[in-house]
Amino acid sequence: LICVCLRAAQVFQVSSRRTMWLTILALLVLVNSVVGIFSYIEVIAPVLMGLPFHHCLYCMVQNVGDGSIMLGLFVLGNMMIGAALPSWKLAMSWADEKSLVRLITRLLNLGAICLAGPLLMLLVHLVR
């Protein structure tokens, strides 16, 4: 999703198929949200807490120091990428196209950065 998001942000500036790219990203965000939440519940939380049969996100947020930041960045990144399509559709009729393209591109790039954060944090946890 991060690679597709960055590619869409790059192509979004020059493409005439902007709505198609944003629709694909919105569908990928839905899939990523479902798979990500189940991953946090079933795999990531038990591994980070060191309790193999404890699948509670609330306990992960309490017991893992950066668990709340990790979960918050995941949700924020998905929301930013998911908000690009409604923002584009709602503002297309009245906003300046150049400034709207710049705004959506920044939204996609920031969403990709927010989604990369939890992956990096999880990698640090697994390596140490």
C-alpha positions, 0 to 999 in steps of 0.5 A, a space after each residue: 500500500 505504501 508503494 502504491 500510495 507513493 506511486 499514485 502521488 507521483 502520477 497524480 500530478 500529471 495523470 488524467 485518471 486521478 479518480 481511478 488512482 484514488 479509487 484504487 487507493 481507497 479500496 486498498 485502504 479498506 483491505 489494509 485496515 481489515 488485515 492490519 487490525 487482525 494482524 495487530 490483534 492476532 500476531 503483533 500484540 502477543 509478540 510485542 507483549 511476550 504473552 502468546 495467548 493474550 490478544 488485547 490491543 488495550 493491553 498492548 497500548 498499556 504495556 508496550 511503550 510505543 504501542 499507542 504511537 504505533 497504532 495511532 500512526 497506522 490509523 492516521 495513515 489509513 485515514 489520510 489515504 482514505 480521505 483523499 478520494 472524498 476530498 477530491 470528489 467534494 472539492 473538484 467542482 469549486 477548488 482550483 485544480 492545481 492547489 487541489 492536486 498539491 493538497 491531495 499529493 501532500 495528503 498521500 505522501 503524509 499518509 504513506 509516511 504515517 503507514 511506514 512508521 509502524 512498520 519501522 517501529 515493529 521492525 525495531 521491536 523484532 530485531 532487539 
